[in-house]
Amino acid sequence: MEITASLVKELREKTWIWMMECKKALMATNGDIEAAIEELRKKWLAKAALKADRETSEGAIKIVVEWNKAYVVSVSCETDFLANSDRYKDMLDDVLSFLKAWKTREEAKDMIDKNYSLEMGENLQIKDFQVIEGESVWAYVHSNNKLAAVVVAKVSVPEEKLKQVAMHITAANPEFLSKDDISPEVIEKEKAIQLEVVKNDPKMAWKPEQVLLNIIEWKMSKFASEISLLEQEFVINPDQKVKDFIGTDTLSKFYRFSI
C-alpha cells in the first residue's frame, strides 16, 4: 500500500509523534493506522529503556481545588522547553483526570508512556499524585509551575488568607507546622551541631558555662522558629509572624511541592 503524505499526516495528528517515525510505522504495517499506533507504542518500549536513567530536573506542577479537596499532580522531564509547552500542559490535565477518577499512579504512568513519552522524546516521571482533603483547603502554584503549596485548615477560613499562607510556604520552605511538631531527633541533632560551633569558636572560650548554655538555648529557639511555619516571619508582612496572620490553632497541616 502506498504511504501517502495525507496518511502520515493523519497518524501524526492521532499520535503527535514525529512525521518520520509515523512514516516508518506505516511502512511497517502496510498503511494500517491502528496497527501503526501499536507499532509506535512497541517502539517506545525499546526507547524507554534508553531514557529511563536520564535526569529529570525540570517539569511542572498542577493543582486543582474542588470543594474540600486538592488534586495534586507533578510530572518531571528533562528540559524546561518541554515543561513549558502546551502539549505538556495537556498531559498534566490528563494525569489530573486520572487522579480525579481514582485511578492509580501506575495507571497514570502507563497512560503517559503510551500517549506522550514517545512523542515528547524525554524521560517523564510522576513525582506527585495525591488527593488532599480538609475542612478548608487552598493551594498556590508559583508562576514558574515548579513550586506549589497546599494548606489545610481545621475551620472555614477566607480563601485569600489561605492563599497568602500557601504563597509564604513556597517562599519560606518551613519544615514543620509549629515548634511542638519538631521531633526530638531533629532538636538533638541541631543542638549537637551548635555545641560544636560554640566549642570551636575562640571568642567563646572565656565565657562562663551558664552564658554558653544561654547562647545555645537562644540558637535553638531561633532554629525552631526558622523551620516552623507558624513562628516564621510572614513573607508578605515581615512585621508579623504567620501565626499572627492566620491564628495559632487554625491550620491542621500543609504541603510544599517542588520540581
Long-range contacts (C-beta under 8 A, 24 or more apart in sequence): 1-30, 1-31, 2-31, 3-27, 3-31, 7-31, 7-33, 11-36, 11-37, 15-40, 15-118, 15-119, 16-87, 16-119, 17-118, 17-119, 18-119, 21-118, 40-118, 41-114, 41-118, 43-118, 44-113, 44-114, 44-117, 44-118, 47-117, 47-118, 48-113, 48-117, 51-117, 51-121, 51-122, 51-123, 52-123, 53-123, 54-78, 54-122, 54-123, 55-123, 56-122, 56-123, 56-124, 56-125, 57-259, 58-82, 58-83, 58-146, 58-259, 59-83, 59-127, 59-146, 59-259, 60-84, 60-88, 60-89, 60-92, 60-145, 60-146, 60-259, 61-128, 61-141, 61-145, 61-146, 61-147, 61-148, 61-257, 61-258, 61-259, 62-89, 62-92, 62-93, 62-95, 62-96, 62-141, 62-145, 63-139, 63-141, 63-148, 63-150, 63-257, 64-96, 64-100, 65-137, 65-138, 65-139, 68-133, 68-134, 68-135, 68-136, 68-137, 69-131, 69-132, 69-133, 69-137, 70-131, 70-132, 70-133, 70-137, 70-138, 70-139, 70-150, 71-96, 71-99, 71-100, 71-131, 72-99, 72-128, 72-129, 72-130, 72-131, 72-132, 72-139, 72-148, 72-150, 72-255, 72-257, 73-99, 73-108, 73-126, 73-128, 73-129, 74-126, 74-127, 74-128, 74-148, 74-257, 74-259, 75-112, 75-124, 75-125, 75-126, 75-127, 76-124, 76-125, 76-127, 76-259, 77-120, 77-122, 77-123, 77-124, 77-125, 78-122, 78-123, 79-122, 82-120, 82-122, 83-145, 83-259, 84-145, 87-116, 87-119, 87-120, 88-120, 91-115, 91-116, 91-124, 95-126, 95-129, 99-129, 99-130, 99-131, 105-129, 127-257, 127-259, 128-257, 132-255, 134-252, 134-253, 135-252, 136-162, 137-162, 138-162, 138-163, 138-166, 139-166, 140-166, 140-167, 140-169, 140-170, 142-170, 145-259, 146-258, 146-259, 147-256, 147-257, 147-258, 147-259, 148-256, 148-257, 148-258, 149-254, 149-255, 149-256, 149-257, 150-254, 150-255, 150-257, 151-251, 151-253, 151-254, 151-255, 152-251, 152-252, 152-253, 152-254, 153-250, 153-251, 153-252, 154-249, 154-250, 154-251, 154-252, 155-250, 157-246, 157-250, 161-245, 161-246, 162-246, 164-236, 164-245, 165-229, 165-242, 165-245, 165-246, 165-251, 165-254, 166-254, 167-235, 167-236, 168-229, 168-232, 168-234, 168-235, 168-236, 168-242, 169-229, 169-254, 169-256, 170-256, 171-235, 172-229, 172-232, 172-235, 173-256, 174-227, 174-228, 174-229, 174-232, 174-254, 174-256, 175-227, 175-228, 176-227, 176-228, 176-229, 177-228, 177-229, 177-230, 177-251, 177-253, 177-254, 178-228, 178-229, 178-230, 178-231, 178-248, 179-224, 179-225, 179-228, 179-230, 179-231, 181-228, 182-224, 182-227, 182-228, 187-220, 187-224, 190-220, 190-223, 191-216, 191-220, 194-219, 194-220, 194-223, 229-254
